[in-house]
Amino acid sequence: MENRPLPSSESRTKAQRLIENKGDIGHISPISLINLKNPSAPLREISLRSPQSEEMPALEALYLASFPPEERRPWQDIAAGRGPVLLCIDTPEYTAAGLVTLWRFPQFTYIEHLCTLPALRGRGTGAAVMGALKAGSDTPLLLEAEPPREAGGIEERRIAFYRRCGLEVLPGNYVQPPYGPGLPSVPLLLMSTDAALDPAAAARILHKHVYGCQESN
């Protein structure tokens, strides 16, 4: 689940999204902007951890700015630990530089949301996070991605990025159910680090446990 206008192949998924306006970070708390040293240098490492309570307002602002309503669950549910695991992203230059929400199932680890600060765009942050998640999981990774709309478009570039991270598109049709009343379903692709993962079985698990549906569409 991506927001449409972002230009970078490493921008967002429901695994990777950045705030669209690179210069507009005034609404993000300074807690997320600690110790910037060299904004153009490639990242050498990232770390994932549970966020501190004082970091939650900044992470909420980043989350709401990064995802449209049809692609996000209520923040209060995430903050209260109802549903996905919430992890905070640190880099050598930033504390609380982004967030990841994920679900751990016996069959796979589902990456529901990932977003980072705009200053980290194009510096390998997404690849570093995906690498850390792969290294830290003993089950395949699974995520949702928008299908390509046109040759060379942002959706196609995102899919190419995920492939470079070791994921492949699973066969079949998939629809993300609505997150709540009045919100639309969204046709998407499933991608996984295990190309043999059963997409129908994965969809049933997501629909039941992530979206609260009893049957896959």
Secondary structure, 3 states (H helix, E strand, C coil): CCCCCCCCCCCCECCCEECCCCCCCCCCCHHHCCCCCCCCCCCCCCEEECCCHHHHHHHHHHHHHHCCHHHCCCHHHHHCCCCCEEEEEECCCCCCCEEEEEEECCCCEEEEEEEECHHHCCCCHHHHHHHHHHHCCCCCEEEEECCCCCCCCHHHHHHHHHHHCCCEECCCCEEECCCCCCCCCEEEEEEECCCCCCHHHHHHHHHHHHCCCCCCC
